[in-house]
């Protein structure tokens, strides 16, 4: 997946669409995808940063008073790492890679030890409050297997999220990665994320 | 006035009856807490919604507190390496080792969300790349070795116990001596060697479980070694408490053994003091990463500062070292006992701070976790497990041949 930070307006449609599609309670601040809003002022040595998170059906960006003038939104989700810490640490193989490289959770095997939550450097895994097992983004695997787009991609009004096969020369994602400068979150962790960002100032994103 | 009542040929004092009833009530409280945690029928108070706060919480810290104990190492000193002054306390240590691991594994078994599925995991659906799998495997193996070792070590005494006045003790002895065995002490020594190796692997594995993560306060190759060191501290301190209490109840004195433990505890605490100091200095040094410094600041100035400076450093390290090192205090069993209690309190907070404080900088679903807030159900469960450990130890002590040949008048 490619996310163009410059196009994200913080509407939160992706969060709500994801929650409805994947049966995550709307009012609980846990979500497979969430949007972080940043307001930044560049100062030396450390920049001043205000961070607001949208992960329920209420959009806090509508009411927030941004402290600093530079404002941007960063959609977040599981990075489907090629070297996923959650897959490595799971004691019962409840996490696995599909042949397409997507990281999934086997909810019938997960014992809820929460090691994957602790191990994920991106905070993308959480305990489902009703199911008692861990949960995370699957790129809407049930949809893409049937030729549909993930719910968040479909719901995005500005086309900030682009989904496709990196190895397919005809896909939009392939063309973007070939032509544009992209970055990933926390490359120093060696997880090889598969969510790429355009225009991301990764200094401020945890 | 101490009234006595007969129970299975054993004198049971009123104080013991009060102890038994209190323990059972507290165990019941703990069971209720665990039941509430798993069903959440009444009031899912917000901080307890695990993913909103910390994934690993009080019960994980309690698990670490139970299973990271170096009883096996001290047993091996007495049993295998011939430190004869420790021989009178080997039985106590073996029993403590079994009970702490048993209760520890029960704690973590009930802490996970899908307890029933852990059984499937044991029969093959496992990931050999996961440190957690190896940790559980080694602890289960250690528990098996310890049970066999203890049985072999007590075998000769169990034969004698078959003539006991107490029906319960006689029954236990008869059941446990159904398999016939000769040279049991020699076999116990061999199994003991395997048990101590397994124990060290298991404890260091638990250290590795934390250190492989992407949290700056945990991450590092020395955490497994730190765990082994703190296991020695915790095990020795708990051993002193157990031996002194048992001696007090039975009118014995195992002064020489306690003095040997005092030396082990004092030395381990001194090394831990240096280790702790350098750990914090290196993690907070200006050339360390920003996250590493921020993680350390939580303990030095932040929300965990009181726990660290008061409980871990002062109560858990400095006062016990002083009490154990100054000869005037160190020769007095009461001072060693107090030092051990303080050490155990310090160790408990060390475990708690390491587990929960290490996650403070963790971002969960984009939220920064400010500090840990224990849920009442967690506290209830913690009290329950601690009481269960003490109660089980008491019951086993009553039923097994724990008597040792020590002069009642042995003194300093």
Interface residues (C-beta under 8 A of the other chain):
Chain A: X28 X29 X30 X31 X34 X36 X53 X55 X76 X85 X88 X89 X90 X91 X92 X93 X109 X110 X111 X112 X113 X114 X115 X117 X118 X119 X121 X122 X123 X124 X126 X127 X129 X132 X133 X189 X206
Chain B: X44 X49 X50 X51 X52 X55 X56 X112 X113 X114 X115 X117 X118 X120 X121 X125 X126 X127 X129 X130 X131 X132 X133 X136 X209 X212 X213 X214 X215 X359 X362 X363 X364 X365 X366 X367 X368
